[in-house]
Amino acid sequence: DSKGNMIIKKAYLDPFLDMYNGEILAFRVSERPNSKAIMEALEEAIERTKDCPYRTTVHSDQGWAYQMKAYVKKIKDNNIFQSMSRKGNCLDNSPMENFFGIMKQEMYYGRIYHSFEELKQAITNYIYYYNNERIKAKLAGMSPVEYRLHTSRLAA
């Protein structure tokens, strides 16, 4: 603000993570929780997985967004199975919570972002890095995208 005090604002990240390789398939960052951002990310995730030969399952917590009629309808219309953790049980959503923890540790904690746009760009850059460059031991030392491409070549 004009007196030099730091103003704390929030950003909301709505990502869809592929549990096969840990890749973030789609995401939106917004200044407030809103259905438009979640539905856009869901539609992008559906588009990216439409050729998947296996049943698609979307895991989530019991947040309001994942209980919206439009969200539930979009999932059903695309023959996607919805898995929602019981109240107080985060097990279904633990891969997503793990991603949030890693992301905060690697690009958020200890840094000051001076605007929403700066933070949004940092998140976008981080997700690109996470998907394309950050290697994982459980993916044979490959990034999520490298692993997906490698295993799809093996299957062909």
Secondary structure, DSSP 4 states (H G I P E B T S, - for coil): -TTSPPPP---EEEEEE-TTT--EEEEEEESS--HHHHHHHHHHHHHHHTT-SSPPEEEE-S-GGGG-HHHHHHHHHTTPEEEEPPTT--STTHHHHHHHHHHIIIIITT---SSHHHHHHHHHHHHHHHHHT--BGGGTTB-HHHHHHHHHHHH-
